[in-house]
């Protein structure tokens, strides 16, 4: 795990075009990457849909149950999403060498620290976050292309850290996907946890060594730009970090579990 995105990794990412726009088809006409295979448990393997891993479009088989649509957030969910909104930020990254602009989402995990996906800032020399009506400069202080997380230092940021849920998430639990899809405004999308699976696949650079991730498969509409944003419960507690969406199903997404990122969050909180 690297504290900074190495220069050679940034160059490789710039050449490969790794970025949030490449989730689910890459708006602005970015080409799709060839799909490979990742392994998942037997329950997940029975489903008909496929999930695309960020950056390279690796399909796996998501668990299909429960089938119903996620319920829209009720009064408690509306209060929760309103309370956490100042701590959910739009991430802008620019790779000047290849004139690429990337967008994603992130959230505050500690004073002046924001978590997002590594593929959101891969290859970028300039990174900033939007907080209210302000654009604040940010610096990548942790970059993990294997798990696909990054942490940004934002000295001028005053937003409060979000709390992580202190309980085990069960299949069927409702949640809310928060972020800035399609480089647009703040959006809260209803979600439901289908299952928790150990997901094996490539890192964001297509390394030949597979990565094991602890992942929630979700019934939710996850779009380009949602990457790095939080999955929260009705009270606004973080359940996981959004990092991918389905190839064949517009209402299937997936998130790194809180357990997967907990160690780095604890380190940043001291």
RODO-2510 file (C-alpha; in nm, 4 decimals, decimal comma):
residues 270
     n   res          X          Y          Z
     1     x     0,0000     0,0000     0,0000
     2     x     0,1529     0,3347    -0,1047
     3     x     0,1297     0,6692     0,0748
     4     x     0,1336     0,8517    -0,2573
     5     x     0,0437     0,7556    -0,6123
     6     x     0,3842     0,6625    -0,7618
     7     x     0,4864     0,8559    -1,0709
     8     x     0,5082     0,5423    -1,2858
     9     x     0,1594     0,4393    -1,1713
    10     x     0,0256     0,7826    -1,2637
    11     x     0,1804     0,7539    -1,6093
    12     x     0,0372     0,4037    -1,6555
    13     x    -0,3041     0,5197    -1,5421
    14     x    -0,2951     0,8117    -1,7805
    15     x    -0,2081     0,5840    -2,0713
    16     x    -0,4661     0,3252    -1,9750
    17     x    -0,7368     0,5829    -1,9164
    18     x    -0,8221     0,4544    -1,5702
    19     x    -1,0923     0,6744    -1,4212
    20     x    -1,4420     0,6972    -1,2838
    21     x    -1,5910     0,7663    -1,6270
    22     x    -1,5084     0,4078    -1,7238
    23     x    -1,7579     0,2617    -1,4796
    24     x    -2,0518     0,1329    -1,6811
    25     x    -1,9663     0,2562    -2,0220
    26     x    -1,7818     0,5828    -1,9709
    27     x    -1,9873     0,8821    -2,0635
    28     x    -1,8437     1,1280    -2,3155
    29     x    -1,7811     0,8442    -2,5552
    30     x    -1,4994     0,6675    -2,3743
    31     x    -1,4486     0,3192    -2,5141
    32     x    -1,5313     0,0037    -2,3193
    33     x    -1,2458    -0,2185    -2,2115
    34     x    -1,2347    -0,5879    -2,2784
    35     x    -1,3966    -0,7901    -2,0025
    36     x    -1,2187    -1,0621    -1,8071
    37     x    -1,3339    -1,2942    -1,5319
    38     x    -1,3382    -1,2680    -1,1533
    39     x    -1,4436    -1,5334    -0,9075
    40     x    -1,7254    -1,5081    -0,6547
    41     x    -1,9006    -1,7498    -0,4191
    42     x    -2,1451    -2,0089    -0,5522
    43     x    -2,4533    -1,8016    -0,4598
    44     x    -2,3233    -1,5061    -0,6575
    45     x    -2,2289    -1,7267    -0,9506
    46     x    -2,5919    -1,8288    -1,0085
    47     x    -2,7073    -1,4829    -1,1111
    48     x    -2,7547    -1,3705    -1,4704
    49     x    -2,6223    -1,0148    -1,4354
    50     x    -2,2577    -0,9112    -1,4402
    51     x    -2,0633    -0,6517    -1,2445
    52     x    -1,7935    -0,4306    -1,3908
    53     x    -1,4945    -0,3581    -1,1747
    54     x    -1,3723     0,0003    -1,2014
    55     x    -1,1208     0,0837    -1,4687
    56     x    -1,1177    -0,2477    -1,6525
    57     x    -1,4694    -0,3885    -1,6751
    58     x    -1,4203    -0,7248    -1,5026
    59     x    -1,7521    -0,9133    -1,4778
    60     x    -1,8593    -1,1276    -1,1841
    61     x    -2,1951    -1,2769    -1,1049
    62     x    -2,3990    -1,0816    -0,8484
    63     x    -2,6454    -1,2453    -0,6125
    64     x    -2,9961    -1,1827    -0,7487
    65     x    -3,1973    -1,1670    -0,4262
    66     x    -3,3909    -0,9851    -0,2968
    67     x    -3,5710    -0,8983    -0,6213
    68     x    -3,7848    -0,6057    -0,5063
    69     x    -3,6916    -0,2471    -0,5690
    70     x    -3,5207    -0,0662    -0,2808
    71     x    -3,7672     0,1400    -0,0807
    72     x    -3,7251     0,5138    -0,1163
    73     x    -3,5754     0,6727     0,1964
    74     x    -3,8413     0,7545     0,4552
    75     x    -3,8391     1,0439     0,6993
    76     x    -3,5464     0,8998     0,8949
    77     x    -3,3495     0,8472     0,5744
    78     x    -3,4198     1,2021     0,4600
    79     x    -3,2933     1,3408     0,7896
    80     x    -2,9848     1,1210     0,7690
    81     x    -2,8916     1,2216     0,4163
    82     x    -2,9503     1,5910     0,4931
    83     x    -2,7289     1,5739     0,8021
    84     x    -2,4362     1,4144     0,6177
    85     x    -2,4577     1,6186     0,2977
    86     x    -2,1842     1,8721     0,3927
    87     x    -1,9447     1,5789     0,4443
    88     x    -2,0069     1,4170     0,1027
    89     x    -1,7932     1,5936    -0,1563
    90     x    -1,7426     1,6059    -0,5295
    91     x    -1,3878     1,5105    -0,6321
    92     x    -1,2256     1,6660    -0,9386
    93     x    -0,8968     1,5320    -1,0719
    94     x    -0,6963     1,6390    -1,3736
    95     x    -0,4180     1,4585    -1,5526
    96     x    -0,2538     1,7478    -1,7310
    97     x    -0,0092     1,5347    -1,9291
    98     x    -0,2907     1,3696    -2,1249
    99     x    -0,5556     1,6399    -2,0765
   100     x    -0,7947     1,4093    -1,8891
   101     x    -1,0521     1,5375    -1,6425
   102     x    -1,1952     1,2853    -1,3938
   103     x    -1,4832     1,3235    -1,1494
   104     x    -1,6017     1,1176    -0,8571
   105     x    -1,7332     1,1399    -0,5036
   106     x    -1,5771     1,1181    -0,1589
   107     x    -1,6573     1,1694     0,2066
   108     x    -1,4882     1,3047     0,5174
   109     x    -1,3382     1,0351     0,7437
   110     x    -1,1266     1,2525     0,9766
   111     x    -1,0453     1,6229     1,0123
   112     x    -0,9111     1,7453     0,6761
   113     x    -0,9150     1,3887     0,5350
   114     x    -1,1405     1,2589     0,2556
   115     x    -1,1771     0,9011     0,1327
   116     x    -1,2479     0,8195    -0,2312
   117     x    -1,1562     0,5481    -0,4835
   118     x    -0,8015     0,5198    -0,6135
   119     x    -0,9317     0,5045    -0,9710
   120     x    -1,0958     0,8474    -0,9251
   121     x    -0,7538     1,0140    -0,8803
   122     x    -0,5316     0,7728    -1,0768
   123     x    -0,2966     0,9545    -1,3107
   124     x    -0,3903     1,2975    -1,1739
   125     x    -0,1441     1,5757    -1,0996
   126     x    -0,4163     1,8146    -0,9793
   127     x    -0,6911     1,7166    -0,7330
   128     x    -0,9579     1,9312    -0,5681
   129     x    -1,2827     1,8861    -0,3769
   130     x    -1,6018     2,0888    -0,3916
   131     x    -1,7361     2,1814    -0,0489
   132     x    -2,0487     2,3963    -0,0649
   133     x    -1,9695     2,6792    -0,3056
   134     x    -1,5936     2,6431    -0,2583
   135     x    -1,3340     2,4464    -0,4533
   136     x    -1,0516     2,3392    -0,2224
   137     x    -0,7102     2,2040    -0,3270
   138     x    -0,6379     1,8474    -0,2157
   139     x    -0,3340     1,6222    -0,1962
   140     x    -0,3292     1,2436    -0,2239
   141     x    -0,1708     1,1095     0,0959
   142     x    -0,2684     0,7440     0,0597
   143     x    -0,3127     0,5543    -0,2652
   144     x    -0,4021     0,1840    -0,2754
   145     x    -0,4700     0,0578    -0,6294
   146     x    -0,5285    -0,2964    -0,5049
   147     x    -0,8241    -0,2332    -0,2748
   148     x    -0,9087     0,0807    -0,4798
   149     x    -0,9086     0,3449    -0,2080
   150     x    -0,7351     0,6799    -0,1766
   151     x    -0,7234     0,9364     0,1029
   152     x    -0,6909     1,3073     0,0342
   153     x    -0,5560     1,5789     0,2614
   154     x    -0,7633     1,8957     0,2353
   155     x    -0,6174     2,1555     0,4763
   156     x    -0,8978     2,4109     0,4272
   157     x    -1,1836     2,1631     0,4753
   158     x    -1,4113     2,2307     0,7727
   159     x    -1,6720     1,9543     0,7223
   160     x    -1,7216     1,6975     0,9977
   161     x    -1,6197     1,3311     0,9601
   162     x    -1,8956     1,0769     0,9040
   163     x    -1,9471     0,7967     1,1559
   164     x    -1,9197     0,4345     1,0472
   165     x    -2,1932     0,1905     1,1445
   166     x    -2,1030    -0,0221     1,4445
   167     x    -2,3083    -0,3287     1,3523
   168     x    -2,3062    -0,6164     1,1033
   169     x    -2,5013    -0,5447     0,7854
   170     x    -2,7436    -0,8202     0,6868
   171     x    -2,8766    -0,9206     0,3452
   172     x    -3,1858    -0,7178     0,2626
   173     x    -3,0916    -0,4105     0,4650
   174     x    -3,1846    -0,0782     0,3140
   175     x    -2,9335     0,1965     0,2519
   176     x    -2,8676     0,5146     0,0558
   177     x    -2,6007     0,5767    -0,2105
   178     x    -2,4747     0,9360    -0,1778
   179     x    -2,2655     1,1217    -0,4321
   180     x    -2,2445     1,3217    -0,7516
   181     x    -2,3351     1,0968    -1,0471
   182     x    -2,2592     1,2106    -1,4015
   183     x    -2,0709     1,5162    -1,2719
   184     x    -2,4051     1,6513    -1,1537
   185     x    -2,5519     1,7708    -0,8243
   186     x    -2,5648     1,5872    -0,4927
   187     x    -2,7921     1,2841    -0,5211
   188     x    -2,9297     1,0316    -0,2719
   189     x    -3,0319     0,6996    -0,4305
   190     x    -3,2167     0,4262    -0,2441
   191     x    -3,0292     0,0955    -0,2170
   192     x    -3,0642    -0,2519    -0,0700
   193     x    -2,7816    -0,4857     0,0295
   194     x    -2,8152    -0,8130    -0,1587
   195     x    -2,5228    -0,9985    -0,0095
   196     x    -2,1708    -0,9749     0,1282
   197     x    -1,9154    -1,1644    -0,0777
   198     x    -1,5380    -1,2108    -0,1011
   199     x    -1,4652    -1,0792    -0,4504
   200     x    -1,1478    -1,1767    -0,6342
   201     x    -1,0393    -0,9702    -0,9322
   202     x    -0,7682    -0,7417    -1,0734
   203     x    -0,6434    -0,4172    -0,9261
   204     x    -0,7078    -0,0951    -1,1169
   205     x    -0,3939    -0,1499    -1,3283
   206     x    -0,4831    -0,5043    -1,4351
   207     x    -0,1970    -0,6556    -1,2393
   208     x    -0,1629    -1,0327    -1,2948
   209     x    -0,1847    -1,0832    -0,9180
   210     x    -0,5526    -1,1006    -0,8133
   211     x    -0,6949    -0,8945    -0,5299
   212     x    -0,9425    -1,0210    -0,2682
   213     x    -1,1944    -0,7585    -0,1586
   214     x    -1,4743    -0,7685     0,0987
   215     x    -1,7748    -0,6410    -0,0986
   216     x    -2,1480    -0,5757    -0,0721
   217     x    -2,3515    -0,6423    -0,3852
   218     x    -2,6310    -0,3861    -0,4022
   219     x    -2,9611    -0,3300    -0,5703
   220     x    -2,9127     0,0372    -0,6519
   221     x    -2,8637     0,2709    -0,9424
   222     x    -2,4903     0,3438    -0,9423
   223     x    -2,3636     0,5761    -1,2139
   224     x    -2,0329     0,7207    -1,3281
   225     x    -1,9433     0,9810    -1,0659
   226     x    -2,0787     0,7814    -0,7701
   227     x    -1,7431     0,6109    -0,7231
   228     x    -1,5853     0,6888    -0,3874
   229     x    -1,9089     0,8068    -0,2310
   230     x    -2,0533     0,6454     0,0823
   231     x    -2,3267     0,3875     0,1216
   232     x    -2,5071     0,4972     0,4396
   233     x    -2,7943     0,3747     0,6535
   234     x    -3,1055     0,5762     0,7438
   235     x    -2,9165     0,7524     1,0230
   236     x    -2,6298     0,8551     0,7959
   237     x    -2,3803     0,5998     0,9318
   238     x    -2,1381     0,4675     0,6692
   239     x    -2,1862     0,1053     0,5633
   240     x    -1,9371     0,1000     0,2767
   241     x    -1,7668     0,2783    -0,0142
   242     x    -1,9191     0,2650    -0,3635
   243     x    -1,6723     0,1516    -0,6277
   244     x    -1,8471    -0,0188    -0,9175
   245     x    -2,1642    -0,0904    -1,1134
   246     x    -2,3124    -0,3604    -1,3333
   247     x    -2,2480    -0,4099    -1,7030
   248     x    -2,5870    -0,5590    -1,7851
   249     x    -2,8119    -0,4280    -1,5085
   250     x    -2,8566    -0,0557    -1,4468
   251     x    -2,9783    -0,1240    -1,0927
   252     x    -2,6882    -0,3330    -0,9671
   253     x    -2,3853    -0,1824    -0,7965
   254     x    -2,1277    -0,2818    -0,5409
   255     x    -1,9385    -0,1323    -0,2485
   256     x    -1,6340    -0,2053    -0,0386
   257     x    -1,7518    -0,2939     0,3106
   258     x    -1,6701    -0,0778     0,6112
   259     x    -1,4539    -0,3643     0,7374
   260     x    -1,2437    -0,3464     0,4191
   261     x    -1,1477     0,0169     0,4779
   262     x    -1,1699     0,0351     0,8588
   263     x    -0,7946     0,0034     0,9238
   264     x    -0,7065     0,3076     0,7140
   265     x    -0,9916     0,5096     0,8616
   266     x    -0,8696     0,4265     1,2150
   267     x    -0,5157     0,5324     1,1255
   268     x    -0,6348     0,8701     0,9998
   269     x    -0,8425     0,9282     1,3111
   270     x    -0,5479     0,8493     1,5353
***
